[in-house]
Amino acid sequence: MGGISFQKFKYLLFIGFALTTFGAASSASAQMYKAGTDDGVPGEEMFQACGFCHGNQGQGRQRLDAPPIAGLQAWYVERQLNNFDNEIRGMHAEDLPGAQMIVINGILRNEATIKNVAAYIETLEPGGPPMMRGRGENAVPEPLERPFNWESEYAFLNPPAPGDPDDGAKIYNSMCTICHAANGIGNQTLGAPNLTVLAPWYMERQLEYFQDGIRGSDPQDVFGAQMLTFAKLLADDQAIADVVAYIDTL
């Protein structure tokens, strides 16, 4: 997997320190719930730590590489949190955002807390307003630029042309509906999440990850392996852009 550059390390250190500090402060009252027991921290309380990156309403913060999660099914959130916790996901050197999740995941304390926060995330309304910088009338949407540069070919998708939803529909209907359904809402039995609440930039990156085995290559990640197989059928970056452009219309 190769080493991690100093620039990546600096970014990861910044995020990890900020998240750990914020999580410790915002979860002070959670100390009554001992880690490793069946006592779960309430989901809404625990989400304060998640909201540092994912937005206070789960609307996402692209500048921190944190996707929108509001409305994601609890079973899917649980699976991903456990994947990060068990180092099934986020271990590849190119998956810096995944490494961030491994750093912060310990705040969730135990399985009961994971279930609580996942259930709370499912109740959040997708499409919340962007995070703001400043207060009152002087508040403006925060920038999308990362606080540190992420030197990776996976930081952005660069197709020859903007995604074409018409071409993307052909790809989606031939490859994706079997698991994610025609309307994109997914299927728990097949382990397929609701795609309609995810951000295009996040879906593009995950498809790249699956194509190159950055995600889904761990033998324990059964559902990730399914996506790895399908992602490899996408011919190029243009095909990724097209299918994501179609999903964004659902």
C-alpha positions in Angstrom: 0.0 0.0 0.0 3.0 2.3 0.3 3.8 5.0 2.8 2.0 8.1 3.7 3.4 11.5 2.6 4.2 14.2 5.1 1.5 16.3 3.6 -1.0 13.5 4.1 0.3 12.9 7.6 -0.1 16.6 8.5 -3.7 16.6 7.3 -4.5 13.4 9.1 -2.9 14.7 12.3 -4.9 18.0 12.1 -8.2 16.2 11.6 -7.5 13.5 14.2 -6.5 16.1 16.8 -9.5 18.3 16.1 -11.9 15.4 16.1 -10.5 13.8 19.2 -10.5 17.1 21.1 -14.0 18.0 20.0 -15.3 14.5 20.7 -13.9 14.5 24.2 -15.4 17.9 25.0 -18.8 17.3 23.4 -19.2 13.9 25.0 -18.2 14.8 28.6 -21.6 13.7 29.9 -21.1 10.4 28.1 -18.5 9.3 30.6 -21.2 7.6 32.7 -21.5 5.1 29.8 -18.5 2.7 30.2 -16.8 1.6 27.1 -17.2 -2.2 26.4 -20.5 -2.5 28.2 -24.0 -2.6 26.9 -24.6 1.0 28.0 -25.0 3.0 24.9 -24.6 6.8 24.6 -27.8 8.3 23.2 -27.5 8.8 19.4 -28.4 12.5 19.4 -25.8 13.2 22.1 -23.1 11.1 20.3 -23.8 12.8 17.0 -22.3 16.0 18.3 -18.9 14.5 17.7 -19.9 13.2 14.2 -21.3 16.6 13.3 -17.9 18.2 13.5 -17.0 16.7 10.1 -20.4 15.5 8.7 -22.3 18.8 9.6 -24.6 19.5 12.5 -27.5 18.2 10.4 -25.6 15.5 8.7 -25.4 17.6 5.5 -21.7 16.9 5.0 -18.6 19.1 4.9 -16.7 18.6 1.6 -13.7 20.6 2.8 -13.2 17.8 5.4 -13.9 15.1 2.9 -17.0 14.2 5.0 -20.0 13.2 2.9 -23.7 13.9 3.7 -25.0 11.0 5.9 -28.5 12.4 6.8 -31.1 9.8 6.0 -28.7 6.9 5.4 -30.2 3.6 6.6 -29.2 2.7 10.1 -28.1 -0.9 9.1 -25.7 0.6 6.5 -24.3 3.2 8.9 -23.8 0.4 11.5 -21.9 -1.8 9.0 -19.6 1.0 7.9 -18.8 2.1 11.4 -18.0 -1.5 12.3 -15.9 -1.8 9.2 -13.8 1.2 10.2 -13.7 -0.1 13.8 -12.4 -3.5 12.7 -10.0 -2.0 10.1 -11.8 -3.6 7.2 -12.2 -0.2 5.6 -9.9 2.9 5.7 -6.5 1.0 5.9 -5.3 1.8 2.3 -2.6 4.5 2.2 -4.7 6.4 -0.5 -7.8 6.4 1.6 -7.0 9.4 3.8 -10.7 10.2 4.6 -11.1 6.5 5.6 -8.1 6.8 7.9 -9.8 9.8 9.6 -12.7 7.6 10.4 -10.5 5.0 12.0 -8.9 7.7 14.1 -12.3 9.0 15.4 -14.2 5.8 15.6 -13.0 5.0 19.1 -15.2 7.8 20.4 -18.2 5.6 19.7 -17.3 3.4 22.7 -19.3 0.3 22.1 -21.8 -1.5 19.8 -24.8 -0.1 21.7 -23.6 3.4 20.9 -22.9 2.6 17.3 -26.5 1.4 17.0 -27.8 4.5 18.7 -26.0 7.0 16.5 -26.8 5.0 13.4 -30.5 5.1 14.3 -30.3 8.8 14.9 -28.6 9.5 11.6 -31.4 7.7 9.8 -33.9 10.2 11.3 -32.1 13.2 9.9 -33.6 15.0 6.9 -31.3 14.9 3.8 -30.5 18.2 2.1 -29.7 20.4 5.0 -28.2 23.8 4.5 -24.4 24.1 4.1 -22.3 24.8 7.2 -21.8 28.5 7.7 -18.7 30.5 8.7 -19.3 33.6 11.0 -22.4 34.7 12.9 -25.7 36.4 12.2 -25.8 38.6 9.1 -22.1 38.2 8.5 -22.4 34.4 8.2 -21.4 32.9 4.8 -21.2 29.3 3.5 -17.9 27.8 4.4 -15.5 27.2 1.5 -15.1 23.7 -0.1 -11.3 23.9 -0.2 -9.5 21.5 2.1 -7.5 23.1 5.0 -4.6 21.0 3.8 -3.8 19.7 0.3 -4.5 16.1 -0.3 -2.0 14.9 -2.8 -3.8 12.0 -4.3 -5.1 11.1 -7.8 -8.4 10.2 -6.0 -9.0 13.7 -4.6 -10.9 14.7 -7.7 -12.5 13.0 -10.7 -11.4 14.6 -14.0 -13.5 13.2 -16.8 -13.1 14.5 -20.4 -16.6 16.1 -20.2 -19.3 16.8 -17.6 -21.3 13.8 -16.6 -24.2 13.1 -19.0 -27.3 11.8 -17.1 -28.8 10.2 -20.2 -25.7 8.1 -20.8 -25.6 7.5 -17.1 -29.1 6.1 -17.1 -28.1 3.4 -19.6 -25.3 2.3 -17.3 -27.4 2.5 -14.1 -30.3 0.5 -15.6 -28.0 -2.2 -16.9 -25.8 -2.5 -13.8 -27.0 -0.8 -10.7 -30.8 -1.4 -10.4 -30.3 -5.1 -9.4 -29.0 -4.0 -6.0 -29.8 -0.3 -5.6 -33.3 -0.4 -7.2 -34.6 1.7 -10.0 -35.2 4.7 -7.7 -31.8 4.4 -6.0 -33.1 3.7 -2.5 -31.2 0.5 -2.1 -31.9 -3.0 -0.7 -30.9 -4.1 2.7 -31.0 -7.8 1.8 -28.4 -7.1 -0.9 -26.4 -4.7 1.4 -27.0 -1.8 -1.0 -27.5 1.6 0.5 -29.7 4.5 -0.5 -27.7 6.4 -3.1 -30.1 9.4 -3.4 -28.8 10.9 -0.1 -25.1 10.7 -1.1 -23.1 13.6 -2.7 -21.9 13.2 -6.3 -18.2 13.9 -5.3 -18.4 11.2 -2.7 -19.9 8.6 -5.0 -17.3 9.4 -7.7 -14.5 8.8 -5.3 -15.9 5.6 -3.9 -16.4 4.2 -7.4 -12.7 5.0 -8.1 -11.8 3.3 -4.8 -13.7 0.2 -5.7 -12.2 0.1 -9.2 -8.7 0.1 -7.8 -9.2 -2.1 -4.8 -8.8 0.7 -2.2 -12.2 -0.2 -0.9 -13.8 -3.7 -1.0 -10.7 -5.8 -1.3 -10.6 -7.0 2.4 -11.9 -10.6 2.5 -14.2 -9.7 5.3 -16.0 -7.0 3.3 -18.4 -9.2 1.4 -20.7 -6.4 0.2 -17.7 -4.2 -0.7 -16.4 -7.1 -2.9 -19.7 -7.0 -4.8 -19.2 -3.3 -5.5 -15.6 -3.9 -6.5 -16.8 -6.3 -9.2 -19.4 -3.9 -10.6 -17.2 -0.8 -10.4 -14.6 -2.5 -12.6 -17.2 -2.7 -15.4 -17.2 1.1 -15.7 -15.0 1.8 -18.6 -13.4 5.0 -17.5 -13.8 8.3 -15.6 -16.4 9.5 -18.0 -18.6 6.5 -17.3 -18.2 7.2 -13.6 -19.2 10.8 -14.1 -22.2 9.8 -16.3 -23.7 7.3 -13.9 -23.2 9.6 -10.9 -24.9 12.4 -12.9 -27.9 10.2 -13.4 -28.0 9.1 -9.8 -28.1 12.8 -8.8 -31.4 13.1 -10.7 -33.1 10.4 -8.7 
